[in-house]
Amino acid sequence: MEIFLFYIFGALAVAAAVLVVTQKNPIYSAIFLILTLFSVAVLFLLLNAQFVAAVQVLVYAGAIMILFLFAIMLLNIKYEEKVFSKRMNLKIVSIIISIILFFELTYVIFFREGLGIKGDLTPDVVAETGNVELVGKILYTKYLFPFEVASLVLLVAMIGVIVLAKRKF
């Protein structure tokens, strides 16, 4: 049953990701991106990564996509479509970058070894402790300082946005 779900949601994620890139309407692209993110969340659940699946749905499919939709609706998309449709150079550069990224991904998948987690996190430890509990324990013990630094950076960014928004009004 797991392998069947993997193939279904893997194919759905790939198909939706292709539709994100090929759609001309940005609203449809955003909706297909939400479908892609939900499919990837199901794949994370199949890998027993419940915490990552929950973050995928809450943060990416929820909050980030709301921001994307607001930005898309506030921009003048029709004007920008006309401007970018005339530039063939951007299409050529994007094709070249896509080919380079494809070969990098192929190299990583087929020719690199040892890309997994190293250290104390064996599958037995994760199964015994629990995924979310293990992430919380590691986050608040071993990685407490980087976690606090990241929270301070986000706080400074929020204060900066508030200051900039107040100036405009």
N, C-alpha and C positions, 0 to 999 in steps of 0.2 A: 504494500500500500504506500509506503514512504517513497519508493522509487517512482511510482506512478504520479504521486503529488509533485515530486521533484521535476519530472519531465513536463507536467502540465504547467506549473508555475514558472519554471525556467523558460519554456517556450513563450508563455504569456509575457514575461519580463522582457525577453529579447524582442518580441513583436511590438510591444508597446514602446520600447526604447527606439526602435526604428521609426515608428509613427511619430514620436516626439520630434525627430530630426526632419522628417519629410513633410510634415504638415505646414501649409502656408499660413493658416490662421493660428496666431499665438495662443489663443484661448484653448483651442483643441490640443495644441502641444502641451500646455500646462495640465490639462485633464489626463492626457496619456502619460505624462510624467508622474502624476499621482497614482495611476494604475501600475506603472513600473515600480514605484516605491512600495506599494502594497504587496506586489508580487515578490519583491526582494525580502520584505519583512516575513512573508510566509516561508521563504527559503531559509531565513535565519532561524525560524521556529523549528524547521526540520533538522537543523544542525544543533538543536538544544541551546541556542543562544537567545533566551527569552528577553534578557535585558536589552540586547542590541535590537531585537525586533520591536520592543516597546519604544525605544528611542527613535527608531526608524519611522514608526507610525506617528508618534507624538510630535517630534521635532521636525522631521523632514516633510512627511505627508501632511502634517497639520500646519505648524507655524510658518515654515519657510514657504510652502506653497501659497498660503494666504498672502504673504508679502509679494510673491511673484505675481499673483493675480491682480493685486492692487496696483503694482507697478505697470503691468501690461495695460490695465484699464485706464490708468492716468496718462500714459504716453500716447502720442499721436502715431500710431503704428502704420497707418496708410502712407504717410509721408516718408517714413523710414524705409518701407518696402520699395518705394520708387527709387530712393537714393541707392540702396544696396543692390537692387536688381541690375543697375547699370555698371556695377564694378565687377568686372571679370577677374581682376587680380585677387580679390578676396576669396573667390571660389577656388582659384588655383592654389593659393596659400593654404586654404583649409583642407584641400585634398592632399597636399604634400604632408601636412601635419598629421592628418588621419592615417596616412600610410606609415609614417614614422612611428606613431603610437601603436599601430597594429603590429609592426615588427618587434617593438619593445615588449609588448604583451606576449607575443609568441615566444620570444626569448625567455621571458620570466617563467612562462608555463612549462616549457619543454626542456630548458637547459640549466635551470637553477635548481639547487637542492637546498633543503633546510630552511624553507621560508616560514615554517611554522613557529609556534610559541616555544621558547626555550626556558628551561628552569624548572620550578616546582609545579607548574600547572600541567599535570598529567590528566588524562581523561578520568582516571579513578578519583583524583582529588576534586575535580569539577563535579562529578556525579555525586560524590559523598557530601560535599559542602553545599552545593547549589550555585547556580550561575550568578544570580543577582547578589547573593550574600558574599560570594567570592569577589565580585567586582567592587562592592562597597568596602569590604575589608582591605583590599589592596589600595583602593583609592584614598582611604582615610588613614592609612598607615605608611606604606612605602612611597606613595605619590602625593602626600599631603601638601608639600610646599608648591609643586607645580599646579596643583588644583587651586590653591589659594591665590597664586599669581594670576592664573587664568580668570578667577572671579574678580580680582582687582582690575584687570585689563577690561573686562566687560563692564564693570562699574564706571570706569573712566570713559569708556565709549558711550554709555548711556548718558552720562552727565554732559559730554560733548554734544550729543544729538539734541539734548534739551536746550542747551545754550544756543546752538545754531538755529533751532526752531523758534525760540523766543525772539531772536533778532529779526527774523523775517516778518513777524507779526507786529 
